[in-house]
């Protein structure tokens, strides 16, 4: 299937590793021109170089700290100078620290509210006018299965991602007539460094060996395993494609059946 992504201009946030890097790679392999960003200049430059070499597409790395508005604006200006505008925006951010409700400091809530919600809205609003003018655009936001089923010890992520879901649905309805789709892609346990870190923190809090905790979490997934980044990225590429023109305002779960809700 031709996804119609050849020469589309894509921006992928938080793309140096894990899901972001996987999506950047999948889009580049489909022929998109990809700008990818991360806080670390050396890491994102190497990731962009590797993906460009593998895909043959135009892939560049940009430095961006989603907790720093000046850094965000510098990245947006750099991408605008490169592409003019963006056709496909993949919103992604690092995850907040785990912890129970009573142990989360107020400053943590404020910091991650800015990073996980306000910054993504700012980036999205930057590119919407051009998407409207051309009557085509894709806004894909990477979220979490906690939007549907809250995860223990992950209250900051759960609460803020629910806010992102409300924003996404409202935006989707407002821009649908312009040929712009806005969707959330909800990963379950995909094998990424972020999941490894959360597993380690949770196992330590519970006082159980990490290997035992991982076995137990895998056993609770109907598929019997964690997902792979490539599996997740392929779904993201379809959602960002011309083929997914009637898919908007949706929350798509990719979890191996782990979420118990209907």
Backbone bond lengths (Angstrom), bond angles and torsions (degrees), N, CA, C in turn:
res aa  C-N    CA-C-N  psi(-1)  N-CA   C-N-CA  omega(-1)  CA-C   N-CA-C  phi
1 X - - - 1.461 - - 1.521 109.80 -
2 X 1.318 116.22 128.33 1.459 121.52 175.09 1.524 108.14 -83.05
3 X 1.321 117.18 117.78 1.461 121.16 -177.59 1.528 112.78 -82.09
4 X 1.313 117.73 -5.21 1.452 120.39 176.96 1.512 113.78 69.59
5 X 1.314 117.57 29.34 1.459 121.79 -177.63 1.533 113.53 -99.81
6 X 1.300 117.50 -0.97 1.461 119.90 -179.31 1.531 110.92 -58.10
7 X 1.320 114.70 125.02 1.470 123.99 179.31 1.523 114.68 67.74
8 X 1.328 118.30 5.92 1.465 119.24 170.95 1.532 108.14 -66.98
9 X 1.317 116.16 145.96 1.469 121.82 -178.15 1.528 108.78 -96.97
10 X 1.317 116.30 118.20 1.461 120.92 -174.72 1.525 110.86 -120.88
11 X 1.317 114.85 142.64 1.459 122.21 172.76 1.521 108.07 -121.68
12 X 1.330 116.10 125.45 1.463 121.61 179.73 1.523 108.44 -118.54
13 X 1.309 116.48 119.58 1.455 121.44 179.83 1.531 110.66 -84.28
14 X 1.335 115.55 154.13 1.471 122.27 177.24 1.524 110.61 48.67
15 X 1.326 115.10 59.30 1.466 120.40 -167.05 1.522 114.53 -113.70
16 X 1.314 118.50 15.42 1.465 118.71 -176.74 1.518 113.00 -75.68
17 X 1.348 117.07 -22.12 1.464 120.35 -179.29 1.521 108.99 -156.88
18 X 1.309 116.10 178.39 1.454 121.46 173.29 1.509 115.03 59.70
19 X 1.332 115.54 -139.85 1.462 121.13 -175.00 1.519 112.27 -64.62
20 X 1.333 117.72 -40.90 1.462 120.37 -179.63 1.512 112.22 -60.79
21 X 1.324 116.36 -47.04 1.458 119.59 178.66 1.528 110.72 -63.92
22 X 1.325 116.57 -40.29 1.458 119.50 179.12 1.517 112.37 -60.77
23 X 1.327 116.88 -40.81 1.465 120.40 179.40 1.522 110.69 -68.99
24 X 1.325 117.25 -42.59 1.465 120.07 177.60 1.527 110.23 -57.34
25 X 1.304 116.12 -42.73 1.468 120.88 179.22 1.532 110.92 -63.61
26 X 1.342 116.56 -46.04 1.462 120.00 -178.37 1.528 111.26 -62.01
27 X 1.316 117.40 -40.78 1.469 120.79 179.05 1.526 111.03 -66.57
28 X 1.324 116.19 -41.95 1.462 119.94 178.99 1.520 111.42 -64.04
29 X 1.318 116.97 -39.14 1.468 120.56 178.78 1.527 111.62 -66.00
30 X 1.342 116.30 -22.98 1.469 120.72 175.79 1.524 112.39 -87.50
31 X 1.340 116.80 2.02 1.460 120.54 175.28 1.509 115.29 98.28
32 X 1.337 117.27 4.22 1.463 119.40 178.76 1.524 110.30 -74.21
33 X 1.316 115.64 153.13 1.465 122.03 169.80 1.522 106.28 -89.30
34 X 1.304 117.01 126.28 1.467 120.16 -167.87 1.522 111.84 -123.56
35 X 1.329 114.91 128.61 1.462 122.03 167.11 1.524 106.61 -105.52
36 X 1.293 116.65 128.62 1.463 120.85 -179.44 1.524 108.76 -126.00
37 X 1.320 116.26 145.48 1.455 117.85 -175.37 1.520 112.27 -133.45
38 X 1.327 114.37 157.84 1.462 122.66 179.79 1.515 108.04 -163.95
39 X 1.326 116.97 166.59 1.468 120.61 -179.69 1.521 112.36 -71.01
40 X 1.326 118.12 -30.59 1.459 121.54 -173.54 1.517 111.18 -99.12
41 X 1.330 116.16 116.43 1.459 121.75 -175.36 1.518 112.44 -61.33
42 X 1.344 117.27 -43.80 1.457 119.42 -176.60 1.526 111.85 -67.61
43 X 1.316 116.28 -39.07 1.470 120.34 -177.79 1.524 111.12 -69.53
44 X 1.332 117.42 -45.30 1.461 119.32 -177.72 1.523 111.12 -70.46
45 X 1.319 117.41 -32.53 1.466 120.18 176.98 1.516 110.70 -64.23
46 X 1.317 116.84 -42.54 1.465 120.75 179.66 1.524 110.96 -68.35
47 X 1.333 117.33 -40.45 1.466 120.31 178.38 1.526 110.58 -62.15
48 X 1.327 116.95 -44.26 1.465 120.50 179.12 1.520 111.29 -63.53
49 X 1.325 116.20 -41.85 1.468 120.03 179.50 1.518 111.05 -61.14
50 X 1.341 116.58 -44.23 1.465 120.65 -178.20 1.523 111.60 -65.03
51 X 1.321 116.64 -42.53 1.468 120.06 -179.00 1.527 110.66 -69.62
52 X 1.329 117.62 -39.49 1.460 120.92 177.47 1.523 111.07 -61.64
53 X 1.324 115.88 -41.48 1.462 120.40 -179.50 1.516 111.05 -66.17
54 X 1.327 117.17 -40.68 1.460 120.76 -179.24 1.516 112.43 -71.27
55 X 1.335 116.95 -41.01 1.465 121.24 -171.14 1.523 113.91 -92.69
56 X 1.323 117.10 -26.11 1.450 120.42 -173.48 1.517 112.94 77.94
57 X 1.314 117.53 6.81 1.460 121.91 -179.96 1.531 110.86 -93.25
58 X 1.308 114.86 167.01 1.460 122.47 175.71 1.524 108.36 -78.73
59 X 1.330 117.27 107.47 1.463 121.91 -177.51 1.525 108.43 -130.41
60 X 1.327 115.86 127.51 1.462 119.84 -179.02 1.522 110.05 -130.57
61 X 1.334 115.23 151.66 1.450 121.52 178.16 1.515 111.51 -105.83
62 X 1.324 116.40 141.30 1.462 122.27 -179.84 1.527 109.03 -132.22
63 X 1.304 115.82 145.46 1.460 120.50 179.24 1.526 109.11 -86.69
64 X 1.336 116.24 132.05 1.460 120.49 178.78 1.517 110.27 -157.84
65 X 1.318 116.18 127.18 1.453 123.06 173.01 1.523 106.95 -107.49
66 X 1.321 118.01 111.71 1.458 121.60 -175.88 1.521 112.97 -68.70
67 X 1.314 117.24 -7.09 1.464 120.87 175.02 1.525 111.83 -92.43
68 X 1.327 117.54 0.54 1.471 122.38 -174.06 1.526 108.84 -129.42
69 X 1.327 117.83 108.97 1.461 121.37 -175.68 1.527 112.22 -60.66
70 X 1.330 117.65 -38.82 1.461 119.63 179.00 1.522 111.00 -62.64
71 X 1.319 116.43 -39.43 1.464 120.69 177.78 1.525 111.08 -65.50
72 X 1.308 116.74 -40.64 1.470 120.98 177.86 1.517 110.75 -61.66
73 X 1.322 116.07 -47.51 1.463 119.79 -177.34 1.528 111.92 -65.46
74 X 1.319 116.50 -34.95 1.463 119.79 176.50 1.522 110.17 -64.68
75 X 1.332 116.91 -41.01 1.463 120.63 177.65 1.516 111.11 -64.59
76 X 1.328 116.79 -44.27 1.463 120.52 179.93 1.528 111.53 -60.99
77 X 1.310 116.35 -39.60 1.465 120.24 177.96 1.522 111.06 -65.94
78 X 1.323 116.67 -39.07 1.459 121.06 179.49 1.522 111.28 -65.84
79 X 1.323 116.67 -42.49 1.465 120.62 178.97 1.524 110.37 -67.81
80 X 1.333 117.05 -39.07 1.463 120.33 178.17 1.525 111.00 -63.02
81 X 1.326 116.20 -37.99 1.465 119.86 178.11 1.521 111.01 -66.55
82 X 1.331 116.37 -32.01 1.467 121.53 -178.61 1.525 111.81 -79.77
83 X 1.344 116.37 -47.59 1.461 121.08 -170.99 1.526 114.12 -107.12
84 X 1.302 117.53 -22.61 1.455 120.85 -170.61 1.510 110.88 87.01
85 X 1.315 116.51 -53.56 1.464 122.47 177.79 1.526 107.72 -152.65
86 X 1.316 116.14 177.93 1.460 121.78 -179.21 1.519 108.80 -123.83
87 X 1.323 116.59 132.98 1.466 122.16 176.84 1.522 111.66 -89.47
88 X 1.326 115.58 -37.85 1.462 122.45 -176.85 1.522 108.49 -123.93
89 X 1.322 116.17 120.40 1.453 120.98 176.41 1.524 109.07 -113.55
90 X 1.317 116.01 124.87 1.464 121.10 175.71 1.524 107.51 -109.97
91 X 1.327 115.76 105.40 1.452 121.58 177.69 1.525 109.91 -80.87
92 X 1.310 115.41 128.99 1.457 120.78 -178.72 1.518 106.75 -153.62
93 X 1.298 116.74 151.03 1.465 119.85 177.59 1.517 109.10 -150.39
94 X 1.312 115.50 159.31 1.442 119.25 172.86 1.513 110.10 -65.37
95 X 1.321 115.80 162.06 1.455 119.74 -178.80 1.515 111.95 -95.36
96 X 1.325 116.70 151.12 1.463 121.30 179.49 1.524 111.67 -75.42
97 X 1.310 117.63 167.41 1.459 119.81 179.42 1.523 111.38 -66.68
98 X 1.329 117.63 146.21 1.460 119.80 176.10 1.516 110.83 -74.98
99 X 1.320 115.58 166.00 1.458 120.15 176.90 1.509 111.18 155.43
100 X 1.328 117.86 154.51 1.465 122.02 176.38 1.524 110.75 -73.64
101 X 1.324 115.82 162.35 1.459 122.03 -172.03 1.523 112.07 -53.59
102 X 1.311 117.61 -48.25 1.460 120.46 -172.19 1.525 114.03 -70.49
103 X 1.329 116.88 -14.58 1.462 119.96 -177.36 1.522 113.68 -97.94
104 X 1.338 117.98 -1.40 1.452 120.98 -177.97 1.532 109.37 -87.93
105 X 1.315 116.27 120.33 1.468 120.96 -179.85 1.531 110.40 -70.85
106 X 1.327 115.97 151.40 1.459 120.28 179.89 1.515 111.83 -60.45
107 X 1.322 117.46 -36.00 1.473 119.48 179.75 1.521 111.19 -64.73
108 X 1.336 117.09 -30.78 1.463 120.46 177.46 1.518 110.60 -65.60
109 X 1.331 115.83 -43.06 1.462 119.44 176.31 1.526 111.12 -58.64
110 X 1.330 117.18 -45.47 1.461 121.32 -177.75 1.526 111.18 -65.22
111 X 1.324 116.67 -44.80 1.465 120.82 -178.27 1.524 111.12 -61.42
112 X 1.317 116.05 -45.89 1.461 118.75 -175.51 1.520 112.40 -79.59
113 X 1.324 118.21 -24.69 1.463 120.58 171.33 1.524 109.89 -60.36
114 X 1.317 116.41 -43.30 1.461 120.74 178.07 1.525 111.21 -65.49
115 X 1.328 116.57 -43.95 1.461 121.09 -174.84 1.520 112.69 -72.45
116 X 1.329 116.96 -45.97 1.460 121.49 -170.50 1.521 114.19 -89.97
117 X 1.332 117.67 -18.38 1.465 119.58 -178.40 1.527 111.89 -122.39
118 X 1.323 117.30 -61.65 1.465 120.32 -174.31 1.528 111.50 -61.56
119 X 1.321 117.38 -43.01 1.471 119.93 -178.37 1.520 111.81 -64.95
120 X 1.327 117.25 -39.78 1.467 120.02 179.62 1.522 111.17 -67.35
121 X 1.324 116.24 -37.24 1.460 119.60 176.57 1.530 110.09 -64.39
122 X 1.321 116.68 -42.68 1.467 120.78 179.10 1.526 111.65 -60.89
123 X 1.309 117.01 -45.66 1.467 121.05 179.36 1.526 110.29 -63.03
124 X 1.319 116.42 -45.05 1.464 120.34 -179.19 1.525 111.14 -62.26
125 X 1.316 117.05 -46.15 1.467 120.44 -178.88 1.529 112.30 -62.13
126 X 1.321 116.56 -26.09 1.464 120.25 178.46 1.525 111.44 -63.53
127 X 1.331 116.86 -38.15 1.469 120.15 -172.49 1.526 113.83 -98.79
128 X 1.325 117.90 -12.49 1.463 119.72 -176.52 1.536 113.95 -60.94
129 X 1.339 120.34 -41.38 1.470 118.38 -178.93 1.526 113.29 -56.47
130 X 1.338 117.00 -42.90 1.472 119.49 179.88 1.525 110.67 -68.43
131 X 1.326 117.51 -37.79 1.469 120.45 177.28 1.526 110.12 -62.20
132 X 1.324 116.49 -42.64 1.466 120.19 178.28 1.518 111.16 -62.80
133 X 1.317 116.54 -41.91 1.465 120.59 -177.23 1.523 111.56 -62.91
134 X 1.330 116.39 -36.58 1.460 119.35 -179.12 1.528 112.77 -93.06
135 X 1.347 116.53 -0.63 1.469 121.83 179.64 1.522 112.96 56.45
136 X 1.316 114.78 41.48 1.473 119.65 176.62 1.524 109.37 -166.35
137 X 1.306 115.93 136.31 1.457 119.87 175.29 1.510 111.04 -178.07
138 X 1.320 114.89 158.57 1.458 121.40 177.76 1.522 108.36 -132.09
139 X 1.324 115.86 126.54 1.458 122.11 172.91 1.525 106.52 -119.27
140 X 1.299 115.95 109.56 1.464 121.77 -178.99 1.523 108.26 -116.47
141 X 1.308 116.78 123.05 1.455 121.24 -177.23 1.522 109.93 -114.53
142 X 1.321 115.24 126.62 1.462 120.85 179.08 1.518 108.30 -84.32
143 X 1.308 116.02 124.88 1.456 120.51 -175.54 1.525 109.71 -123.66
144 X 1.304 118.21 -130.94 1.464 121.94 -176.75 1.524 109.53 -157.82
145 X 1.308 116.21 154.89 1.464 120.79 175.73 1.517 111.66 -63.01
146 X 1.337 117.22 -15.93 1.467 120.68 179.76 1.516 112.31 -65.20
147 X 1.329 118.25 -15.96 1.464 121.08 175.72 1.526 109.94 -62.63
148 X 1.327 116.37 -34.07 1.465 121.67 -179.67 1.520 111.49 -94.67
149 X 1.328 115.74 -41.29 1.460 120.92 -177.11 1.527 109.01 -137.19
150 X 1.341 117.53 103.47 1.471 120.74 -175.61 1.523 112.73 -53.82
151 X 1.341 114.30 141.06 1.457 120.66 -178.57 1.523 110.58 -97.57
152 X 1.317 117.52 138.09 1.464 120.03 178.09 1.530 110.92 -60.28
153 X 1.324 115.70 142.24 1.463 121.77 173.81 1.526 113.10 69.03
154 X 1.327 117.97 14.98 1.470 121.69 -176.24 1.532 110.30 -130.69
155 X 1.329 117.30 46.60 1.461 120.43 -170.51 1.526 112.92 -67.43
156 X 1.333 118.40 -37.69 1.465 119.66 -178.93 1.524 110.13 -65.44
157 X 1.312 116.33 -47.07 1.461 120.67 177.99 1.523 111.06 -60.32
158 X 1.333 116.52 -46.03 1.460 120.92 -177.40 1.523 111.58 -61.31
159 X 1.313 117.41 -47.69 1.459 121.22 -175.91 1.527 111.98 -67.92
160 X 1.319 116.73 -44.77 1.462 119.36 -175.89 1.525 111.77 -73.89
161 X 1.308 117.45 -35.16 1.467 118.78 178.35 1.527 110.96 -69.34
162 X 1.317 117.57 -29.48 1.464 119.47 173.61 1.527 110.26 -64.18
163 X 1.330 117.15 -37.52 1.464 120.96 176.14 1.523 110.94 -64.14
164 X 1.340 116.46 -40.94 1.457 120.80 177.50 1.529 110.47 -60.99
165 X 1.327 116.70 -38.65 1.470 120.33 179.76 1.524 110.96 -63.54
166 X 1.326 117.18 -40.66 1.457 120.23 177.88 1.520 112.13 -65.28
167 X 1.333 116.20 -41.38 1.467 120.61 176.53 1.523 110.64 -62.25
168 X 1.328 117.21 -45.00 1.464 121.29 -176.97 1.518 111.50 -60.33
169 X 1.331 116.91 -45.74 1.462 119.79 -177.99 1.521 111.11 -64.58
170 X 1.323 116.60 -42.15 1.462 120.27 179.05 1.529 111.03 -63.28
171 X 1.323 116.22 -45.55 1.463 120.84 179.36 1.523 110.77 -63.03
172 X 1.322 116.86 -43.27 1.469 120.66 -178.44 1.520 111.03 -55.77
173 X 1.320 116.65 -43.27 1.462 120.44 -179.90 1.529 111.71 -66.72
174 X 1.318 116.84 -33.62 1.467 120.80 -176.71 1.526 113.07 -74.93
175 X 1.334 117.57 -28.53 1.470 119.45 -173.23 1.528 113.62 -113.07
176 X 1.317 118.16 2.04 1.470 120.70 -176.48 1.521 112.42 -59.21
177 X 1.319 116.81 -35.63 1.468 120.24 -178.05 1.518 112.63 -67.57
178 X 1.334 116.92 -14.28 1.466 121.21 178.00 1.535 112.32 -94.23
179 X 1.309 117.60 9.62 1.463 119.90 -179.14 1.516 113.25 76.12
180 X 1.320 116.78 18.70 1.468 122.00 179.76 1.523 108.74 -103.37
181 X 1.302 116.70 129.50 1.459 120.89 176.18 1.526 109.78 -107.43
182 X 1.318 116.07 146.39 1.464 122.81 179.52 1.523 108.35 -133.94
183 X 1.296 116.72 117.20 1.458 120.93 -175.99 1.521 111.60 -138.01
184 X 1.324 114.39 158.16 1.463 122.00 172.82 1.518 109.04 -110.07
185 X 1.321 115.78 138.14 1.458 121.95 174.36 1.525 107.19 -114.49
186 X 1.326 115.74 120.21 1.455 121.45 -171.21 1.525 111.07 -106.30
187 X 1.326 117.77 107.35 1.457 119.39 177.09 1.518 111.48 -79.89
188 X 1.325 114.76 141.35 1.457 119.71 163.95 1.519 106.92 -84.55
189 X 1.294 117.04 -135.29 1.467 119.76 179.05 1.527 109.53 -86.29
190 X 1.318 114.83 97.50 1.457 122.44 174.30 1.530 106.98 -100.50
191 X 1.320 116.81 139.94 1.466 120.77 -174.52 1.525 110.74 -72.69
192 X 1.328 115.36 94.17 1.464 122.38 -179.67 1.527 109.18 -134.62
193 X 1.326 117.81 164.13 1.469 120.05 174.95 1.525 112.67 -57.69
194 X 1.330 117.71 -34.81 1.462 121.11 178.18 1.523 110.89 -61.83
195 X 1.328 117.62 -45.30 1.462 121.01 178.91 1.524 110.42 -64.71
196 X 1.331 116.65 -39.20 1.469 119.47 176.67 1.524 111.18 -59.15
197 X 1.339 116.64 -42.70 1.466 120.58 -179.52 1.530 111.38 -65.90
198 X 1.324 116.50 -43.76 1.463 120.30 -179.77 1.523 110.10 -65.12
199 X 1.325 116.35 -41.79 1.463 119.81 177.91 1.529 110.83 -58.61
200 X 1.314 116.24 -45.50 1.463 120.51 -177.83 1.523 110.55 -63.43
201 X 1.341 117.07 -43.56 1.464 120.63 -179.38 1.522 111.42 -65.63
202 X 1.330 116.31 -41.49 1.465 119.95 -178.38 1.525 111.09 -69.70
203 X 1.330 116.73 -41.80 1.458 120.05 178.66 1.527 110.94 -61.78
204 X 1.322 115.34 -39.99 1.467 119.23 178.64 1.529 110.72 -65.10
205 X 1.324 116.96 -42.66 1.464 120.43 179.67 1.524 110.85 -63.23
206 X 1.324 116.83 -36.22 1.460 121.21 -178.70 1.525 112.71 -82.35
207 X 1.331 116.11 -13.87 1.450 120.13 180.00 1.514 114.24 73.00
208 X 1.351 115.65 33.81 1.468 120.04 178.50 1.522 109.26 -122.34
209 X 1.341 118.24 153.94 1.464 120.19 177.23 1.526 111.13 -60.93
210 X 1.332 115.93 143.58 1.459 120.50 -178.46 1.519 111.82 -58.00
211 X 1.335 117.22 -42.85 1.461 120.97 -178.11 1.529 111.10 -60.94
212 X 1.324 115.39 -39.38 1.468 119.48 178.25 1.520 111.17 -66.78
213 X 1.328 116.69 -41.24 1.462 120.48 179.02 1.519 110.99 -62.65
214 X 1.330 117.22 -43.78 1.464 121.04 179.77 1.526 110.55 -62.44
215 X 1.338 117.30 -43.95 1.473 120.39 178.48 1.525 110.95 -59.97
216 X 1.325 115.37 -41.66 1.466 119.09 -178.63 1.529 111.37 -66.39
217 X 1.326 117.63 -41.12 1.462 119.71 -179.79 1.527 111.31 -68.38
218 X 1.312 116.54 -37.16 1.467 119.00 177.42 1.523 111.44 -66.00
219 X 1.323 116.25 -36.79 1.462 120.28 -178.82 1.519 112.21 -66.22
220 X 1.338 116.79 -24.13 1.464 120.76 -179.67 1.521 112.59 -84.92
221 X 1.316 117.57 -6.91 1.465 121.95 178.35 1.527 108.52 -92.72
222 X 1.336 119.31 122.93 1.461 120.21 -179.52 1.523 113.76 -51.87
223 X 1.324 117.43 -35.14 1.469 120.21 178.39 1.526 111.70 -71.75
224 X 1.326 118.04 -15.16 1.457 122.23 175.22 1.519 115.20 78.30
225 X 1.327 116.72 14.81 1.468 119.76 -177.31 1.514 109.87 -161.71
226 X 1.331 116.11 167.57 1.454 121.18 170.41 1.533 108.75 -79.33
227 X 1.307 116.39 153.31 1.454 120.60 175.66 1.521 111.32 -77.05
228 X 1.314 115.57 162.09 1.461 121.79 177.45 1.534 109.83 -102.51
229 X 1.312 115.40 148.69 1.460 120.56 -178.27 1.526 110.91 -55.83
230 X 1.321 117.17 -39.90 1.467 120.53 -177.87 1.527 111.17 -62.97
231 X 1.322 117.51 -36.62 1.461 120.94 178.33 1.528 110.46 -63.88
232 X 1.303 115.50 -42.87 1.463 121.26 178.92 1.527 110.62 -66.15
233 X 1.312 116.64 -45.45 1.464 121.59 -175.99 1.525 111.92 -65.08
234 X 1.319 117.86 -33.89 1.460 120.47 178.91 1.527 111.19 -64.69
235 X 1.334 116.57 -39.76 1.463 120.14 176.81 1.527 109.80 -65.79
236 X 1.327 116.64 -41.58 1.463 120.58 178.39 1.525 111.26 -60.28
237 X 1.327 116.93 -42.35 1.463 120.52 -179.57 1.522 111.07 -62.36
238 X 1.330 117.02 -40.63 1.461 119.24 176.63 1.525 111.03 -63.25
239 X 1.343 117.30 -44.33 1.461 120.86 -178.35 1.530 111.60 -63.77
240 X 1.325 116.60 -26.25 1.460 121.40 178.92 1.518 112.81 -88.33
241 X 1.303 117.74 -0.82 1.462 121.55 -169.74 1.519 112.91 -92.00
242 X 1.336 114.78 171.81 1.460 120.54 174.71 1.525 110.93 -67.70
243 X 1.314 117.76 -23.73 1.459 121.87 -178.62 1.524 112.79 -69.05
244 X 1.317 116.79 -23.86 1.472 121.18 -175.25 1.526 111.44 -97.04
245 X 1.314 116.87 40.21 1.465 121.43 -171.68 1.528 113.80 -72.03
246 X 1.328 118.66 -17.34 1.470 121.22 -178.07 1.528 111.65 -109.06
247 X 1.307 115.47 10.46 1.463 121.44 179.83 1.520 108.41 -103.82
248 X 1.338 116.63 107.40 1.464 119.02 179.68 1.523 110.82 -154.08
249 X 1.330 115.08 153.68 1.458 120.82 -177.90 1.506 113.62 68.92
250 X 1.315 116.69 18.82 1.458 121.16 -171.90 1.522 113.05 -106.54
251 X 1.326 114.66 156.53 1.455 123.06 171.41 1.522 106.79 -114.18
252 X 1.321 116.28 110.98 1.459 120.97 -178.06 1.527 108.60 -103.62
253 X 1.313 116.64 121.47 1.460 120.56 -179.46 1.526 110.52 -93.23
254 X 1.305 115.71 139.76 1.460 121.85 174.87 1.531 105.87 -132.05
255 X 1.324 114.95 90.46 1.461 119.79 -165.09 1.520 114.99 -140.12
256 X 1.318 117.31 8.93 1.465 119.34 -178.44 1.506 113.60 64.22
257 X 1.342 116.60 18.30 1.463 121.43 179.63 1.521 113.56 88.68
258 X 1.335 117.47 9.02 1.459 120.30 -171.91 1.527 113.85 -68.73
259 X 1.342 118.14 -34.79 1.457 120.19 -178.78 1.518 109.03 -69.73
260 X 1.321 116.59 125.17 1.450 120.00 -175.04 1.522 113.33 -80.81
261 X 1.322 117.31 -20.59 1.467 119.53 -179.82 1.517 111.35 -67.58
262 X 1.319 116.03 150.44 1.473 120.94 177.75 1.526 109.48 -71.09
